[in-house]
């Protein structure tokens, strides 16, 4: 159909592009193949199951990995990512207790704000936040990307990565000072990560935001790789470090609960 606007050349009006729909259909078919029983799956296996060329499958999988919906071991094996598992856990009708309920329960038990973050390349992305209920609010929000070296969840993740991978992340991102308390030296960071491994949790003591203190625990996938974490966040003028650290057993138990729920998917 065409229409003329004043003296302008007639404009051809077209329907919705089939290219976008085709790309979406390919992505959905690959996602369905990714979630099939018996994973992780090889690239060729996923391409064949989805009926999508290997080159297109590779590009789509790379995007899914970047967004946290898929994970890869770097050797051509792909599995379900934490972000996809989180979505599944929230809508599964046959699961009596979901991740959201678990995080809300943690907030009620501690009185502190709760965050769930997913690793995305060399940073973390908040995918869930439960406010503390107190009048004080932090600047964090769902969808916000945060650095690994200056946050409790970030340090909890770094503490359980191979040293060479930590070195690669630090080289790529640097260690910028977000506050005067941020760790900016590699030796000091290495000492901190050793302490995190020893006690099982990490502490962000005004390192990413002044007047804000956090406690973080890593969340692991089936292979024992840290893919994100859970944290408690408090205002420094309301909760001392010692008081916050008393909640570490509850936080550790909540992180293990998140893992169990994710692994049911």
WOURFEN-V535379 format. One record per residue. N is the residue number from 1. RES is the residue in one small letter. SS is DSSP state (H for helix, E for strand, C for the rest). PSI is psi in radians with two decimals (* if undefined). OMEGA is omega as a letter, one per 40 degrees, with the letter a starting at -180 (NA if undefined). Layout:
# WOURFEN-V535379
n=N res=RES ss=SS psi=PSI omega=OMEGA
n=N res=RES ss=SS psi=PSI omega=OMEGA
This chain:
# WOURFEN-V535379
n=1 res=x ss=C psi=2.44 omega=i
n=2 res=x ss=E psi=2.74 omega=i
n=3 res=x ss=E psi=2.57 omega=i
n=4 res=x ss=C psi=2.44 omega=i
n=5 res=x ss=C psi=1.83 omega=a
n=6 res=x ss=C psi=-2.26 omega=i
n=7 res=x ss=C psi=0.17 omega=a
n=8 res=x ss=C psi=2.79 omega=i
n=9 res=x ss=C psi=2.39 omega=i
n=10 res=x ss=C psi=2.43 omega=a
n=11 res=x ss=E psi=2.27 omega=i
n=12 res=x ss=E psi=2.15 omega=i
n=13 res=x ss=C psi=2.20 omega=a
n=14 res=x ss=C psi=2.82 omega=i
n=15 res=x ss=C psi=-3.01 omega=a
n=16 res=x ss=C psi=2.39 omega=a
n=17 res=x ss=C psi=2.38 omega=i
n=18 res=x ss=H psi=-0.26 omega=a
n=19 res=x ss=H psi=-0.82 omega=a
n=20 res=x ss=H psi=-0.75 omega=i
n=21 res=x ss=H psi=-0.72 omega=i
n=22 res=x ss=H psi=-0.73 omega=i
n=23 res=x ss=H psi=-0.71 omega=i
n=24 res=x ss=H psi=-0.76 omega=i
n=25 res=x ss=H psi=-0.72 omega=i
n=26 res=x ss=H psi=-0.76 omega=a
n=27 res=x ss=H psi=-0.74 omega=a
n=28 res=x ss=H psi=-0.71 omega=i
n=29 res=x ss=H psi=-0.69 omega=i
n=30 res=x ss=H psi=-0.69 omega=i
n=31 res=x ss=H psi=-0.72 omega=i
n=32 res=x ss=H psi=-0.74 omega=i
n=33 res=x ss=H psi=-0.64 omega=a
n=34 res=x ss=H psi=-0.60 omega=a
n=35 res=x ss=C psi=0.02 omega=i
n=36 res=x ss=C psi=2.64 omega=a
n=37 res=x ss=C psi=2.54 omega=i
n=38 res=x ss=C psi=0.17 omega=i
n=39 res=x ss=C psi=2.95 omega=e
n=40 res=x ss=C psi=2.83 omega=a
n=41 res=x ss=E psi=2.61 omega=i
n=42 res=x ss=E psi=2.73 omega=i
n=43 res=x ss=H psi=-0.84 omega=a
n=44 res=x ss=H psi=-0.66 omega=i
n=45 res=x ss=H psi=-0.76 omega=i
n=46 res=x ss=H psi=-0.73 omega=i
n=47 res=x ss=H psi=-0.76 omega=a
n=48 res=x ss=H psi=-0.76 omega=a
n=49 res=x ss=H psi=-0.62 omega=a
n=50 res=x ss=H psi=-0.25 omega=a
n=51 res=x ss=C psi=0.61 omega=a
n=52 res=x ss=C psi=2.41 omega=i
n=53 res=x ss=C psi=2.59 omega=a
n=54 res=x ss=H psi=-0.67 omega=a
n=55 res=x ss=H psi=-0.73 omega=i
n=56 res=x ss=H psi=-0.69 omega=i
n=57 res=x ss=H psi=-0.74 omega=i
n=58 res=x ss=H psi=-0.78 omega=a
n=59 res=x ss=H psi=-0.73 omega=a
n=60 res=x ss=H psi=-0.73 omega=i
n=61 res=x ss=H psi=-0.68 omega=i
n=62 res=x ss=H psi=-0.70 omega=i
n=63 res=x ss=H psi=-0.71 omega=i
n=64 res=x ss=H psi=-0.69 omega=i
n=65 res=x ss=H psi=-0.78 omega=a
n=66 res=x ss=H psi=-0.63 omega=a
n=67 res=x ss=H psi=-0.08 omega=i
n=68 res=x ss=C psi=0.10 omega=i
n=69 res=x ss=C psi=-0.25 omega=i
n=70 res=x ss=E psi=2.83 omega=i
n=71 res=x ss=E psi=2.70 omega=i
n=72 res=x ss=E psi=2.64 omega=i
n=73 res=x ss=C psi=0.03 omega=i
n=74 res=x ss=C psi=-0.10 omega=a
n=75 res=x ss=C psi=0.35 omega=i
n=76 res=x ss=C psi=0.09 omega=i
n=77 res=x ss=E psi=2.37 omega=a
n=78 res=x ss=E psi=2.46 omega=i
n=79 res=x ss=E psi=-3.13 omega=a
n=80 res=x ss=E psi=2.28 omega=a
n=81 res=x ss=C psi=2.87 omega=a
n=82 res=x ss=H psi=-0.66 omega=a
n=83 res=x ss=H psi=-0.71 omega=i
n=84 res=x ss=H psi=-0.70 omega=i
n=85 res=x ss=H psi=-0.64 omega=i
n=86 res=x ss=H psi=-0.78 omega=i
n=87 res=x ss=H psi=-0.77 omega=a
n=88 res=x ss=H psi=-0.67 omega=a
n=89 res=x ss=H psi=-0.49 omega=a
n=90 res=x ss=H psi=-0.43 omega=a
n=91 res=x ss=H psi=-0.06 omega=a
n=92 res=x ss=C psi=2.12 omega=a
n=93 res=x ss=C psi=-0.42 omega=a
n=94 res=x ss=C psi=0.21 omega=i
n=95 res=x ss=C psi=2.09 omega=a
n=96 res=x ss=C psi=-0.50 omega=a
n=97 res=x ss=C psi=2.12 omega=a
n=98 res=x ss=C psi=3.09 omega=a
n=99 res=x ss=H psi=-0.71 omega=a
n=100 res=x ss=H psi=-0.79 omega=i
n=101 res=x ss=H psi=-0.66 omega=i
n=102 res=x ss=H psi=-0.76 omega=i
n=103 res=x ss=H psi=-0.68 omega=i
n=104 res=x ss=H psi=-0.65 omega=i
n=105 res=x ss=H psi=-0.70 omega=i
n=106 res=x ss=H psi=-0.73 omega=i
n=107 res=x ss=H psi=-0.74 omega=a
n=108 res=x ss=H psi=-0.62 omega=a
n=109 res=x ss=H psi=-0.55 omega=a
n=110 res=x ss=H psi=-0.44 omega=a
n=111 res=x ss=C psi=0.12 omega=a
n=112 res=x ss=C psi=2.78 omega=i
n=113 res=x ss=E psi=2.53 omega=a
n=114 res=x ss=E psi=2.39 omega=i
n=115 res=x ss=E psi=2.52 omega=i
n=116 res=x ss=E psi=2.18 omega=a
n=117 res=x ss=E psi=2.61 omega=a
n=118 res=x ss=E psi=2.38 omega=i
n=119 res=x ss=E psi=2.35 omega=i
n=120 res=x ss=E psi=1.77 omega=a
n=121 res=x ss=C psi=-2.09 omega=a
n=122 res=x ss=C psi=0.44 omega=i
n=123 res=x ss=E psi=-3.11 omega=i
n=124 res=x ss=E psi=2.67 omega=i
n=125 res=x ss=E psi=2.22 omega=i
n=126 res=x ss=E psi=2.20 omega=i
n=127 res=x ss=E psi=-0.15 omega=i
n=128 res=x ss=E psi=2.43 omega=i
n=129 res=x ss=E psi=2.33 omega=i
n=130 res=x ss=E psi=2.01 omega=a
n=131 res=x ss=C psi=2.73 omega=a
n=132 res=x ss=C psi=-0.38 omega=a
n=133 res=x ss=C psi=-0.13 omega=i
n=134 res=x ss=C psi=2.80 omega=a
n=135 res=x ss=C psi=-0.32 omega=a
n=136 res=x ss=C psi=2.30 omega=i
n=137 res=x ss=C psi=2.50 omega=i
n=138 res=x ss=C psi=2.96 omega=a
n=139 res=x ss=C psi=-0.09 omega=a
n=140 res=x ss=C psi=2.64 omega=i
n=141 res=x ss=C psi=2.72 omega=i
n=142 res=x ss=C psi=2.34 omega=a
n=143 res=x ss=C psi=-0.18 omega=a
n=144 res=x ss=C psi=2.34 omega=i
n=145 res=x ss=E psi=2.37 omega=a
n=146 res=x ss=E psi=2.66 omega=a
n=147 res=x ss=E psi=2.77 omega=i
n=148 res=x ss=C psi=-0.65 omega=a
n=149 res=x ss=C psi=-0.30 omega=a
n=150 res=x ss=C psi=0.20 omega=a
n=151 res=x ss=C psi=2.74 omega=a
n=152 res=x ss=H psi=-0.82 omega=i
n=153 res=x ss=H psi=-0.72 omega=a
n=154 res=x ss=H psi=-0.80 omega=i
n=155 res=x ss=H psi=-0.56 omega=i
n=156 res=x ss=H psi=-0.66 omega=i
n=157 res=x ss=H psi=-0.86 omega=a
n=158 res=x ss=H psi=-0.64 omega=a
n=159 res=x ss=C psi=-0.38 omega=a
n=160 res=x ss=C psi=0.32 omega=i
n=161 res=x ss=C psi=2.70 omega=i
n=162 res=x ss=C psi=2.50 omega=a
n=163 res=x ss=H psi=-0.67 omega=a
n=164 res=x ss=H psi=-0.56 omega=i
n=165 res=x ss=H psi=-0.69 omega=i
n=166 res=x ss=H psi=-0.76 omega=i
n=167 res=x ss=H psi=-0.71 omega=i
n=168 res=x ss=H psi=-0.67 omega=i
n=169 res=x ss=H psi=-0.78 omega=a
n=170 res=x ss=H psi=-0.70 omega=i
n=171 res=x ss=H psi=-0.69 omega=a
n=172 res=x ss=H psi=-0.67 omega=a
n=173 res=x ss=H psi=-0.36 omega=a
n=174 res=x ss=C psi=-3.05 omega=i
n=175 res=x ss=C psi=1.17 omega=a
n=176 res=x ss=C psi=2.52 omega=i
n=177 res=x ss=C psi=2.03 omega=i
n=178 res=x ss=C psi=-0.51 omega=i
n=179 res=x ss=C psi=3.10 omega=i
n=180 res=x ss=C psi=-0.17 omega=a
n=181 res=x ss=C psi=-0.10 omega=a
n=182 res=x ss=C psi=2.40 omega=i
n=183 res=x ss=C psi=2.16 omega=a
n=184 res=x ss=C psi=0.00 omega=i
n=185 res=x ss=C psi=2.42 omega=a
n=186 res=x ss=H psi=-0.67 omega=i
n=187 res=x ss=H psi=-0.73 omega=i
n=188 res=x ss=H psi=-0.67 omega=i
n=189 res=x ss=H psi=-0.73 omega=i
n=190 res=x ss=H psi=-0.71 omega=i
n=191 res=x ss=H psi=-0.71 omega=a
n=192 res=x ss=H psi=-0.72 omega=a
n=193 res=x ss=H psi=-0.60 omega=i
n=194 res=x ss=H psi=-0.69 omega=i
n=195 res=x ss=H psi=-0.66 omega=i
n=196 res=x ss=H psi=-0.80 omega=i
n=197 res=x ss=H psi=-0.64 omega=a
n=198 res=x ss=H psi=-0.70 omega=a
n=199 res=x ss=H psi=-0.26 omega=i
n=200 res=x ss=C psi=-0.05 omega=i
n=201 res=x ss=C psi=2.82 omega=a
n=202 res=x ss=E psi=2.73 omega=i
n=203 res=x ss=E psi=2.31 omega=i
n=204 res=x ss=E psi=1.83 omega=a
n=205 res=x ss=E psi=1.41 omega=a
n=206 res=x ss=C psi=0.51 omega=a
n=207 res=x ss=C psi=-0.46 omega=i
n=208 res=x ss=C psi=-0.41 omega=a
n=209 res=x ss=C psi=2.27 omega=i
n=210 res=x ss=C psi=2.52 omega=i
n=211 res=x ss=C psi=0.22 omega=i
n=212 res=x ss=E psi=2.30 omega=a
n=213 res=x ss=E psi=2.39 omega=a
n=214 res=x ss=E psi=2.66 omega=i
n=215 res=x ss=E psi=2.25 omega=a
n=216 res=x ss=E psi=2.53 omega=i
n=217 res=x ss=E psi=2.41 omega=a
n=218 res=x ss=E psi=2.66 omega=i
n=219 res=x ss=E psi=2.33 omega=a
n=220 res=x ss=E psi=2.63 omega=i
n=221 res=x ss=C psi=-3.01 omega=a
n=222 res=x ss=C psi=-0.48 omega=a
n=223 res=x ss=C psi=0.02 omega=a
n=224 res=x ss=C psi=0.26 omega=i
n=225 res=x ss=C psi=2.27 omega=i
n=226 res=x ss=E psi=2.13 omega=a
n=227 res=x ss=E psi=-0.05 omega=a
n=228 res=x ss=E psi=-2.70 omega=i
n=229 res=x ss=E psi=3.05 omega=i
n=230 res=x ss=E psi=2.50 omega=a
n=231 res=x ss=E psi=2.77 omega=i
n=232 res=x ss=E psi=2.38 omega=a
n=233 res=x ss=E psi=2.34 omega=a
n=234 res=x ss=E psi=2.73 omega=i
n=235 res=x ss=E psi=2.35 omega=a
n=236 res=x ss=C psi=-0.51 omega=a
n=237 res=x ss=C psi=-0.04 omega=i
n=238 res=x ss=C psi=-0.52 omega=a
n=239 res=x ss=C psi=2.14 omega=i
n=240 res=x ss=C psi=2.90 omega=i
n=241 res=x ss=H psi=-0.73 omega=a
n=242 res=x ss=H psi=-0.74 omega=i
n=243 res=x ss=H psi=-0.71 omega=a
n=244 res=x ss=H psi=-0.71 omega=a
n=245 res=x ss=H psi=-0.34 omega=i
n=246 res=x ss=C psi=-0.34 omega=i
n=247 res=x ss=C psi=0.05 omega=a
n=248 res=x ss=H psi=-0.68 omega=i
n=249 res=x ss=H psi=-0.71 omega=i
n=250 res=x ss=H psi=-0.69 omega=i
n=251 res=x ss=H psi=-0.75 omega=i
n=252 res=x ss=H psi=-0.73 omega=i
n=253 res=x ss=H psi=-0.67 omega=i
n=254 res=x ss=H psi=-0.72 omega=i
n=255 res=x ss=H psi=-0.71 omega=i
n=256 res=x ss=H psi=-0.60 omega=i
n=257 res=x ss=H psi=-0.71 omega=i
n=258 res=x ss=H psi=-0.77 omega=i
n=259 res=x ss=H psi=-0.78 omega=a
n=260 res=x ss=H psi=-0.73 omega=i
n=261 res=x ss=H psi=-0.72 omega=i
n=262 res=x ss=H psi=-0.64 omega=a
n=263 res=x ss=H psi=-0.15 omega=i
n=264 res=x ss=C psi=-0.35 omega=a
n=265 res=x ss=C psi=* omega=NA
